[in-house]
Amino acid sequence: MRTVLILVALICFASCKDEVIVKPSAMIRLEYPAPVYKEISTDCPYAFEKNSQAVLQKKKNCWMNLEYPNMKATVYLTYQQIRNNNLDSLLRDAQKLTYDHTIKAETILEQPRVDSVNRVFGMFYMINGDAATQSQFYVTDSLDHFITGSLYFESKPNFDSLYPAVIYLREDIRHIMETIHWRD
């Protein structure tokens, strides 16, 4: 009987060994619908095409928010009229606002926008890293109109997790910059 108990105890101890199982690495796959663009109509001195996924909220002074509820993100658009030759200060403020994120940003890539036919000139900033914003831009006609835009998510900045949404929204911002035109 003693031999049977020892044998059962040995079998129990031998069977308690954890088996190592190698799990394949996996990443979440986020897919967003193909964008469908339509021009917005407002009484503001500018217009552009917006993605149907975005909800337009008009604010005072022709400021606008483009909310993306499925991504919990917002592109904030700020319009200012150029007065008393203040273009230099508006440009300086827009650039400072972008480069204030260098503390958390890994890289900030610049992409200029020059459309001399429609008088739209600007800069698109792609901010990579755990900064508060991942994209900013400004556009102007250099005479009367100046618009800045900033992308913010309603979550703690984690660039790796937000990356698919960031790429999708950067394309929307590019489309805004490419389709913006001034109303006279």
Secondary structure, DSSP 8 states (H G I E B T S, - for coil): -HHHHHHHHHHHHHHT--------------------EEE---SSSEE-EEETTSEEEE-GGG-EEEEETTTTEEEEEEEEE--TT-HHHHHHHHHHHHHGGGGTEEEEEEEEEEETTTTEEEEEEEEEES-SEEEEEEEE-SSSEEEEEEEEESS---HHHHHHHHHHHHHHHHHHHHH-EE--
